[in-house]
């Protein structure tokens, strides 16, 4: 007869061998079919969009009333989202026209690896060249990513402990929450070179941001201004939000995404805790709509008639699919089901544009900068990017 201790030991072994809740979460077959259909529809939309783009121009948004396609050169923060979205759609559809268009757009982007005037090189170069390296590796992509990380690090201040975001006068060192998502590029550079400098910059920036950007309820300010000489905080603002005390939706999304990446890259539990706190702030907020696509600000005036921001929804959805892998039990299920609800909504006619409309963009109802009355209730290329990423992440479950 087995001794009781032997029985307990065997039980522990069996429990250890069981898959975690996150591993046991199952995709919905109907939603998977919807996602596949949405990818095909998105491929057709982007074929319409690509016909309107000269080689050196990148899509930003589209104004339906005036039928105006807004484009940019490679230098603004949005440049890398279009080739990145094309690559995600190529993965889902195997449509080589999308891959070829992405490769065509990498050429004009390449020079930005030496751009030291922007903090957005992660968005610009990792969303484009990082995805290209993942899907169809080439040695030259490695050097582009390394050079981009070097350029980004020139904006880092040891005294402040952050990468400078907006350039202003010498007396103000401005850091926005968006910068958390640019750190992924630095981790890639450490992997490629073995040089931990990039890793340390990312960790220092994340720690400083965690200390100063977040309120007790784990909502975040958009902007923190530091004294560059002392590193002391001078001011906290929410420039693109409803007020300095409000929770700008895309800002909360950037924080959630950024600290999820921080945990993935470091396995430091404090980053997982931070991501969980942000996720719970978002998902438990009384102003989060039933379809979980947030208003442009969680404290926006006029709710429930305030504009939604599908770009914030797409970023949150993609982040939750990843975060669900790092937690267990009811929490994993909560994140996964919330992300499924968001993805279902974005794949529906409420947000996914009908064929041949929306200027070739995928999602409707984004908000760029509400306080400046800029790009309200329009498609946004970064919304498309994180939507295509969320679709691929769901398929990969």
C-alpha positions as CSV (number, residue, x, y, z in Angstrom):
1,X,0.0,0.0,0.0
2,X,1.3,3.5,-0.9
3,X,2.2,5.6,2.0
4,X,0.2,8.8,2.3
5,X,3.3,10.9,1.6
6,X,3.8,9.0,-1.6
7,X,0.2,9.7,-2.7
8,X,0.6,13.4,-1.9
9,X,3.9,13.5,-3.9
10,X,2.2,11.9,-6.9
11,X,-0.7,14.3,-6.7
12,X,1.7,17.2,-6.7
13,X,3.5,15.8,-9.8
14,X,0.2,15.5,-11.5
15,X,-0.9,19.0,-10.6
16,X,2.5,20.4,-11.9
17,X,2.0,18.6,-15.2
18,X,-1.4,20.0,-15.8
19,X,-1.6,22.9,-18.2
20,X,-2.2,26.4,-16.8
21,X,-5.5,28.1,-17.2
22,X,-3.9,30.3,-19.9
23,X,-2.8,27.2,-21.8
24,X,-6.3,25.6,-21.5
25,X,-8.1,28.7,-22.8
26,X,-9.7,27.9,-26.2
27,X,-10.3,30.1,-29.1
28,X,-13.9,30.3,-30.4
29,X,-14.2,28.6,-33.7
30,X,-16.8,31.0,-34.9
31,X,-14.7,34.0,-34.0
32,X,-11.7,32.3,-35.7
33,X,-13.7,32.1,-38.9
34,X,-14.7,35.8,-38.5
35,X,-11.1,36.7,-38.0
36,X,-10.0,34.9,-41.1
37,X,-12.8,36.6,-43.1
38,X,-11.8,40.0,-41.7
39,X,-8.2,39.3,-42.7
40,X,-9.3,38.6,-46.3
41,X,-11.5,41.7,-46.3
42,X,-8.6,43.7,-44.8
43,X,-6.2,42.5,-47.5
44,X,-8.6,43.7,-50.2
45,X,-8.9,47.1,-48.4
46,X,-5.1,47.5,-48.3
47,X,-4.8,46.7,-52.0
48,X,-7.1,49.6,-52.6
49,X,-5.0,51.8,-50.2
50,X,-1.7,50.8,-51.8
51,X,-2.8,52.0,-55.2
52,X,-3.1,55.5,-53.9
53,X,0.4,55.7,-52.3
54,X,3.6,56.9,-54.0
55,X,6.7,55.0,-52.9
56,X,7.8,57.5,-50.3
57,X,4.4,58.2,-48.7
58,X,2.7,56.4,-45.8
59,X,-1.0,56.5,-44.9
60,X,-2.1,58.3,-41.8
61,X,-5.9,58.8,-42.0
62,X,-8.7,59.5,-44.3
63,X,-11.4,62.2,-44.2
64,X,-14.6,60.8,-45.5
65,X,-16.4,64.1,-46.0
66,X,-13.8,65.6,-48.2
67,X,-12.5,62.2,-49.6
68,X,-9.0,63.3,-48.5
69,X,-6.3,60.7,-47.9
70,X,-3.8,62.1,-45.4
71,X,-0.2,60.7,-45.9
72,X,3.2,61.4,-44.5
73,X,6.8,60.8,-45.2
74,X,8.8,58.2,-43.3
75,X,9.9,60.6,-40.5
76,X,6.7,60.8,-38.3
77,X,5.9,58.3,-35.6
78,X,3.2,56.5,-37.7
79,X,5.5,55.4,-40.6
80,X,6.2,51.9,-39.5
81,X,2.6,50.9,-38.9
82,X,1.6,50.4,-42.5
83,X,4.3,47.9,-43.5
84,X,3.8,46.2,-40.1
85,X,0.1,45.8,-40.7
86,X,0.8,44.5,-44.2
87,X,3.1,41.9,-42.8
88,X,0.6,40.7,-40.2
89,X,-2.1,40.4,-42.9
90,X,0.4,38.5,-45.1
91,X,0.9,36.0,-42.3
92,X,-2.8,35.5,-42.0
93,X,-3.7,35.4,-45.7
94,X,-0.4,34.4,-47.5
95,X,-1.2,37.0,-50.1
96,X,2.2,37.9,-51.6
97,X,1.0,41.2,-52.9
98,X,0.8,42.4,-49.3
99,X,4.3,41.1,-48.5
100,X,5.7,42.8,-51.7
101,X,4.1,46.1,-50.7
102,X,5.6,45.9,-47.2
103,X,9.1,45.3,-48.7
104,X,8.6,48.2,-51.0
105,X,7.9,50.5,-48.0
106,X,10.9,49.4,-46.0
107,X,13.2,51.2,-48.4
108,X,12.0,54.7,-47.6
109,X,11.9,53.8,-43.9
110,X,15.5,52.6,-43.7
111,X,17.1,56.1,-43.3
112,X,15.2,56.6,-40.1
113,X,17.5,54.3,-38.3
114,X,19.8,57.3,-37.8
115,X,17.0,59.7,-36.8
116,X,17.9,61.1,-33.3
117,X,15.2,63.7,-33.2
118,X,12.4,61.3,-32.3
119,X,11.6,59.0,-29.4
120,X,9.3,56.9,-31.6
121,X,11.9,54.7,-33.3
122,X,10.3,51.7,-31.7
123,X,7.0,52.4,-33.4
124,X,8.7,53.3,-36.6
125,X,11.4,50.7,-36.9
126,X,10.4,47.7,-34.8
127,X,6.8,47.6,-36.1
128,X,8.3,47.5,-39.6
129,X,11.8,46.0,-39.6
130,X,11.1,44.0,-36.5
131,X,8.2,42.2,-38.1
132,X,10.1,41.8,-41.4
133,X,13.0,40.1,-39.4
134,X,10.5,37.8,-37.7
135,X,8.8,36.7,-40.9
136,X,11.6,36.8,-43.5
137,X,15.0,37.4,-41.8
138,X,17.8,39.2,-43.5
139,X,21.1,40.2,-42.0
140,X,20.6,43.8,-42.9
141,X,17.5,44.0,-40.8
142,X,19.6,43.3,-37.7
143,X,21.8,46.3,-38.3
144,X,18.9,48.6,-39.0
145,X,17.4,47.6,-35.6
146,X,20.7,48.0,-33.8
147,X,21.3,51.4,-35.3
148,X,17.7,52.5,-34.5
149,X,18.3,51.5,-30.9
150,X,21.5,53.4,-30.8
151,X,19.7,56.5,-32.1
152,X,17.0,56.1,-29.5
153,X,19.5,55.8,-26.7
154,X,21.0,59.2,-27.5
155,X,17.8,60.7,-26.0
156,X,18.3,58.9,-22.7
157,X,19.2,61.0,-19.6
158,X,20.9,59.3,-16.7
159,X,19.9,62.2,-14.4
160,X,16.2,61.9,-15.3
161,X,16.2,58.1,-15.8
162,X,14.1,58.4,-19.0
163,X,14.2,58.8,-22.8
164,X,13.2,62.3,-23.8
165,X,10.0,62.4,-25.7
166,X,9.1,65.8,-27.0
167,X,11.8,68.3,-27.7
168,X,11.2,71.6,-26.1
169,X,13.4,74.2,-24.4
170,X,16.4,73.0,-22.4
171,X,14.7,73.6,-19.1
172,X,12.0,71.0,-19.7
173,X,12.5,67.2,-20.1
174,X,9.3,65.8,-21.4
175,X,8.3,62.2,-21.2
176,X,5.0,60.7,-22.4
177,X,3.5,57.4,-21.6
178,X,3.5,56.3,-25.3
179,X,7.3,55.9,-24.9
180,X,6.7,52.6,-23.0
181,X,6.0,50.9,-26.3
182,X,9.2,52.1,-27.9
183,X,11.3,50.1,-25.4
184,X,10.7,46.8,-27.2
185,X,13.3,47.9,-29.8
186,X,15.9,48.2,-27.1
187,X,15.4,44.6,-25.9
188,X,15.8,43.5,-29.5
189,X,19.1,45.3,-29.7
190,X,20.4,43.6,-26.6
191,X,19.5,40.2,-28.0
192,X,21.2,41.0,-31.3
193,X,24.4,42.5,-29.9
194,X,24.8,41.0,-26.4
195,X,25.2,44.5,-25.1
196,X,23.1,45.0,-22.0
197,X,23.2,48.8,-22.3
198,X,20.0,48.9,-24.3
199,X,18.3,46.6,-21.8
200,X,19.4,48.8,-18.9
201,X,18.0,51.9,-20.6
202,X,14.7,50.2,-21.1
203,X,14.5,49.0,-17.5
204,X,15.5,52.4,-16.1
205,X,12.9,54.2,-18.2
206,X,10.2,51.8,-17.3
207,X,11.0,52.1,-13.6
208,X,11.0,55.9,-13.7
209,X,7.7,56.0,-15.6
210,X,6.1,53.5,-13.1
211,X,7.2,55.8,-10.3
212,X,5.9,59.1,-11.7
213,X,3.3,58.6,-14.4
214,X,0.8,56.6,-12.5
215,X,-1.9,57.6,-10.0
216,X,-3.0,55.5,-7.0
217,X,-5.8,53.9,-9.0
218,X,-3.2,52.9,-11.7
219,X,-4.5,55.3,-14.3
220,X,-1.7,57.3,-15.9
221,X,-0.9,60.9,-16.8
222,X,0.0,61.4,-20.5
223,X,3.0,63.7,-19.9
224,X,5.5,64.1,-17.0
225,X,7.9,67.1,-17.3
226,X,11.2,66.7,-15.4
227,X,13.9,69.1,-14.5
228,X,16.8,67.9,-16.7
229,X,19.4,69.1,-14.2
230,X,18.0,67.4,-11.1
231,X,15.6,64.7,-12.4
232,X,12.9,66.2,-10.2
233,X,9.3,66.2,-11.5
234,X,8.2,69.7,-12.5
235,X,4.7,69.0,-13.8
236,X,2.2,66.3,-14.7
237,X,-0.3,66.7,-17.5
238,X,-2.7,64.8,-19.8
239,X,-2.3,66.8,-23.0
240,X,-4.4,64.6,-25.2
241,X,-7.0,63.8,-22.5
242,X,-10.1,65.5,-21.2
243,X,-8.1,67.1,-18.3
244,X,-4.9,66.7,-16.4
245,X,-6.7,64.4,-13.9
246,X,-8.5,62.3,-16.5
247,X,-7.6,58.9,-18.0
248,X,-6.9,59.4,-21.7
249,X,-7.8,56.0,-23.2
250,X,-4.9,55.5,-25.6
251,X,-2.5,56.5,-22.8
252,X,-3.9,53.7,-20.6
253,X,-3.5,51.4,-23.6
254,X,0.2,52.3,-24.1
255,X,0.9,51.7,-20.5
256,X,-0.8,48.3,-20.5
257,X,1.0,47.2,-23.7
258,X,4.4,48.6,-22.5
259,X,4.4,46.9,-19.1
260,X,3.2,43.6,-20.6
261,X,6.3,43.8,-22.9
262,X,8.5,44.6,-19.9
263,X,7.4,41.5,-18.2
264,X,7.9,39.4,-21.3
265,X,11.5,40.7,-21.7
266,X,12.6,40.7,-18.1
267,X,10.3,38.2,-16.2
268,X,10.4,40.8,-13.4
269,X,7.2,40.3,-11.4
270,X,6.8,44.0,-10.7
271,X,6.1,44.7,-14.3
272,X,3.5,41.9,-14.4
273,X,1.9,43.4,-11.3
274,X,1.9,46.8,-13.0
275,X,0.3,45.4,-16.2
276,X,-2.3,43.7,-14.1
277,X,-3.2,46.8,-12.2
278,X,-3.6,48.8,-15.5
279,X,-5.7,46.0,-17.0
280,X,-8.0,45.9,-14.0
281,X,-8.3,49.7,-14.0
282,X,-9.5,49.5,-17.7
283,X,-11.7,46.5,-17.4
284,X,-13.4,47.5,-14.2
285,X,-14.0,51.1,-15.1
286,X,-17.7,52.0,-14.9
287,X,-17.4,54.0,-18.2
288,X,-16.1,51.1,-20.2
289,X,-18.8,50.3,-22.8
290,X,-20.3,46.8,-23.2
291,X,-18.3,46.0,-26.3
292,X,-15.2,47.2,-24.4
293,X,-14.1,49.7,-27.1
294,X,-13.4,52.7,-24.9
295,X,-14.4,56.3,-25.2
296,X,-11.5,58.5,-26.2
297,X,-11.1,59.3,-22.5
298,X,-12.5,57.3,-19.6
299,X,-13.6,60.7,-18.1
300,X,-14.7,62.3,-21.3
301,X,-17.5,64.8,-21.1
302,X,-20.7,63.7,-22.7
303,X,-20.5,60.0,-22.1
304,X,-22.3,57.9,-23.4
305,X,-22.4,60.2,-26.4
306,X,-18.6,60.9,-26.5
307,X,-16.6,59.5,-29.4
308,X,-15.1,56.1,-29.1
309,X,-11.4,55.5,-29.9
310,X,-11.0,52.2,-31.7
311,X,-7.2,52.8,-31.7
312,X,-7.1,52.5,-27.9
313,X,-9.4,49.4,-28.2
314,X,-7.0,47.7,-30.7
315,X,-4.0,48.3,-28.5
316,X,-5.7,47.1,-25.4
317,X,-7.1,44.0,-27.2
318,X,-3.7,43.0,-28.5
319,X,-2.0,43.6,-25.1
320,X,-4.7,41.5,-23.2
321,X,-4.1,38.5,-25.5
322,X,-0.5,38.5,-24.5
323,X,-1.0,39.3,-20.9
324,X,-3.5,36.4,-20.6
325,X,-0.5,34.1,-21.2
326,X,1.4,35.3,-18.1
327,X,-1.4,35.0,-15.5
328,X,-3.5,32.1,-14.3
329,X,-6.9,31.2,-13.1
330,X,-9.8,33.6,-13.3
331,X,-7.6,36.5,-14.3
332,X,-6.3,34.8,-17.4
333,X,-9.9,33.9,-18.4
334,X,-11.1,37.5,-17.7
335,X,-8.4,39.0,-20.0
336,X,-8.9,36.5,-22.7
337,X,-12.6,36.9,-22.8
338,X,-12.4,40.7,-22.7
339,X,-10.0,40.6,-25.6
340,X,-12.3,38.2,-27.5
341,X,-15.2,40.7,-27.0
342,X,-13.1,43.5,-28.3
343,X,-11.9,41.6,-31.3
344,X,-15.5,40.5,-32.1
345,X,-16.6,44.1,-32.0
346,X,-13.7,45.3,-34.2
347,X,-14.5,42.6,-36.8
348,X,-18.2,43.7,-36.9
349,X,-19.7,46.3,-39.2
350,X,-19.8,48.7,-36.2
351,X,-16.0,49.2,-36.6
352,X,-14.7,47.3,-39.7
353,X,-15.2,49.3,-42.8
354,X,-17.2,48.0,-45.7
355,X,-15.3,47.0,-48.8
356,X,-14.2,50.0,-50.9
357,X,-15.0,52.5,-48.2
358,X,-12.9,54.3,-45.5
359,X,-10.2,55.3,-48.0
360,X,-8.9,51.7,-47.8
361,X,-8.3,51.8,-44.1
362,X,-9.6,48.9,-42.0
363,X,-11.2,50.3,-38.8
364,X,-13.6,53.2,-38.4
365,X,-14.1,55.5,-35.3
366,X,-10.6,56.4,-34.1
367,X,-9.7,59.6,-32.3
368,X,-6.3,61.2,-32.8
369,X,-6.1,64.3,-30.6
370,X,-9.5,65.4,-29.3
371,X,-8.5,68.6,-27.4
372,X,-6.9,69.9,-30.6
373,X,-10.0,68.8,-32.7
374,X,-7.6,66.7,-34.8
375,X,-8.6,63.4,-36.4
376,X,-11.9,62.7,-34.6
377,X,-14.0,59.8,-35.7
378,X,-11.7,58.8,-38.5
379,X,-9.6,55.8,-39.4
380,X,-6.0,55.8,-38.0
381,X,-3.1,53.7,-39.3
382,X,-2.0,52.7,-35.8
383,X,-5.5,51.4,-35.0
384,X,-5.2,49.2,-38.1
385,X,-1.8,47.9,-37.0
386,X,-2.8,46.8,-33.6
387,X,-6.0,45.3,-35.0
388,X,-4.0,43.1,-37.4
389,X,-1.7,42.2,-34.5
390,X,-4.6,41.2,-32.3
391,X,-6.1,39.0,-35.1
392,X,-2.8,37.2,-35.5
393,X,-2.3,36.8,-31.7
394,X,-5.8,35.3,-31.5
395,X,-5.1,32.8,-34.3
396,X,-1.8,31.8,-32.6
397,X,-3.6,30.6,-29.5
